[in-house]
Amino acid sequence: MLENLQSFTETLPVAVQWVGIILISAIPFVESYLGAFIGVIAGIHPVVALAAAIIGNVVSMLIFVLSAHGIRTAATKNNAPKELSPRKQKLKERFDKFGIAGVSLLGQAVLPSQITSALIVSFGASKNKVIFWQIISIILWGVAFTLLALGGVQVVGRF
């Protein structure tokens, strides 16, 4: 089955492979790490799969961050801050404990980068700092899962 998937992928133009990985990586819960993983398993060159996955995830995350920033700016204009729900209060406490960098780097283990970044911005964090740390996180998670996929392909190839 893996060989059939890789054979099919090889018949596609490189541009289609890039676009496919970019689009799949823009989906929350798929992101750079699963997008790159899928790309490598499908037979796309690891560097291409990783780069496309990062691009898709970053573009998607930017849309969420900029939207959340715009909504927060409009919602807090001339208004007193609203009381947070218990769930959002718990997330805010974690944000206060770990900071932008910690939540960005570790948050993808629990929630997609798009949701995590939007929440961080909604708590009042600097959108530029959130974008910076989210990009670093997206790259690190993507690289880690690309390496895992490479290892998996090599193990499966032995059998």
WOLIN-V545765 format. One record per pair of residues at least 4 apart in sequence whose ideal C-beta (glycine too) atoms are under 6 Angstrom apart, sorted by sequence separation. I is the first residue (numbers start at 1). J is the second residue. If there is no record, write none. Layout:
I/J
I/J
//
This chain:
12/16
21/25
30/34
32/36
34/38
38/42
44/48
54/58
62/66
71/75
72/76
84/88
98/102
100/104
102/106
103/107
107/111
111/115
113/117
121/125
130/134
12/17
30/35
39/44
44/49
84/89
98/103
108/113
111/116
120/125
125/130
24/30
40/46
121/127
25/32
84/92
95/103
40/49
107/116
121/130
25/35
39/49
120/130
24/35
36/49
117/130
21/35
36/50
36/53
103/120
117/134
21/39
35/53
32/53
113/134
32/54
32/57
100/125
113/138
31/57
17/44
21/49
25/53
91/119
95/123
100/129
104/133
108/137
22/52
26/56
100/130
104/134
21/52
25/56
92/123
21/53
25/57
101/133
105/137
9/42
22/55
100/133
104/137
108/141
9/43
18/52
22/56
26/60
5/42
6/43
64/114
68/118
72/122
61/113
65/117
69/121
61/114
64/117
68/121
60/114
64/118
68/122
61/117
65/121
69/127
65/127
65/130
65/131
61/134
58/135
58/138
31/112
57/138
31/113
29/112
28/112
54/138
54/139
28/114
54/142
53/142
50/142
50/146
46/146
46/150
32/138
36/142
40/146
33/141
37/145
41/149
32/141
33/142
36/145
40/149
32/142
36/146
40/150
33/145
37/149
//
